[in-house]
Amino acid sequence: MLYFCSMEALNLTTPALLFSAISLIMLAYTNRFLAYTAVIRNLYAKYKENPDNSILRQIRNLKLRLFLTKWMQIFGITSLFLCVMTMFLIYIDYQEIAVWVFGAGLLLLLTSLAFLIKEIQISTRALLHHISDIEDYMKQVL
């Protein structure tokens, strides 16, 4: 049978290394989520004081970014779960199943990172709009 990874090459070290990397990625995702939470609460308070369409656009943008972050976290956590499951399967000597579970975990991690790329593109676009607004304001002042 053809394997994506030979059973001899997959030992406890491989998923253990990925385990720490995924944990760091999840920490970064959580920090992003907390930052969005603070910004949304701030924008909500501003909108309650002075309803403005630009605030609504920012909130819609953040809503999309939160949606992407949620899926980044879900795929990342599931990847971490499968990574731990792989270590357990190797420990109980179910090498063939461990290879497939590890492969599925890698695919989920790739999916999580793809969502991160999309979220970064949206974030960058939003910041470029702010920079453009500042530049327009500076042209008017000067």
C-alpha positions in Angstrom: 0.0 0.0 0.0 1.3 3.5 -0.9 1.7 5.9 2.0 2.3 9.7 1.9 4.8 9.2 4.8 6.6 6.0 5.5 5.6 4.4 8.8 9.3 4.3 9.8 9.6 8.1 9.3 6.6 8.9 11.5 7.6 8.7 15.2 6.6 10.6 18.3 9.0 13.4 17.5 7.3 14.5 14.3 3.8 15.3 15.7 5.4 16.5 18.9 7.3 19.2 17.0 4.1 20.2 15.1 2.2 20.2 18.5 4.3 23.1 19.7 4.1 25.0 16.4 0.3 24.7 16.4 0.1 25.8 20.0 2.0 29.0 19.1 -0.2 29.6 16.1 -3.3 29.2 18.3 -1.9 31.8 20.7 -1.5 34.2 17.8 -5.1 33.5 16.7 -6.4 34.1 20.2 -4.5 37.4 20.4 -6.1 38.5 17.1 -9.5 37.5 18.4 -9.0 39.5 21.6 -7.8 42.5 19.6 -10.9 42.4 17.4 -13.1 42.1 20.4 -11.7 45.3 21.9 -12.0 47.2 18.6 -15.6 46.1 18.1 -16.6 47.1 21.6 -15.0 50.5 21.0 -16.7 51.0 17.7 -20.0 49.9 19.1 -19.7 52.6 21.8 -18.8 55.2 19.2 -21.7 54.2 17.0 -24.1 54.4 20.0 -22.9 58.0 20.6 -22.8 59.1 16.9 -24.3 56.7 14.3 -22.0 56.9 11.3 -21.9 54.8 8.1 -18.1 54.6 8.2 -18.3 52.9 11.6 -20.9 50.4 10.2 -18.5 49.6 7.3 -15.7 49.0 9.8 -18.0 46.8 11.9 -18.9 44.8 8.8 -15.3 44.4 7.9 -14.5 43.2 11.5 -17.5 40.8 11.3 -15.9 39.1 8.3 -12.5 39.0 9.9 -14.0 37.5 13.1 -15.7 34.8 10.9 -12.4 34.0 9.3 -10.6 33.9 12.7 -13.3 31.6 14.1 -12.6 29.1 11.2 -8.8 29.6 11.6 -9.2 28.6 15.2 -11.6 25.7 14.5 -9.3 24.2 11.9 -6.2 24.9 14.0 -7.7 23.3 17.1 -8.8 20.2 15.1 -5.4 19.9 13.7 -3.9 20.1 17.2 -6.4 17.4 18.3 -5.4 15.1 15.4 -1.7 15.8 16.2 -2.3 14.6 19.7 -4.3 11.7 18.4 -1.4 10.8 16.1 1.0 10.7 19.1 -1.5 8.4 20.9 -1.8 6.1 17.9 2.0 5.8 17.6 2.2 5.1 21.3 -0.3 2.2 21.1 1.5 1.0 17.9 -1.2 1.8 15.3 1.3 3.2 12.8 -0.8 2.9 9.6 -3.8 4.8 11.2 -1.4 7.3 12.7 0.0 8.2 9.3 -3.4 9.0 7.9 -4.5 10.9 11.0 -1.3 13.0 10.9 -1.9 13.7 7.2 -5.5 14.9 7.9 -4.1 17.1 10.7 -1.6 18.6 8.3 -4.4 19.3 5.8 -6.5 21.0 8.5 -3.5 23.1 9.5 -3.0 24.2 5.8 -6.7 25.1 5.7 -6.3 27.2 8.9 -3.2 29.0 7.4 -5.2 29.7 4.2 -7.9 31.4 6.2 -5.1 33.4 7.9 -3.8 34.6 4.5 -7.3 35.7 3.5 -7.8 37.5 6.8 -4.4 39.3 6.5 -5.4 40.5 3.0 -8.7 41.9 4.4 -6.9 43.5 7.3 -4.3 45.1 5.0 -7.1 46.5 2.7 -8.8 48.0 5.7 -5.6 49.7 6.9 -4.9 51.0 3.4 -8.4 52.7 3.5 -7.4 54.4 6.7 -4.1 55.5 5.3 -5.9 56.9 2.3 -8.3 58.8 4.5 -5.4 60.3 6.4 -3.6 61.3 3.2 -6.8 62.9 1.9 -7.1 64.9 5.1 -3.5 66.0 5.0 -4.0 67.3 1.5 -6.9 69.3 2.6 -5.1 70.7 5.6 -1.9 71.6 3.7 
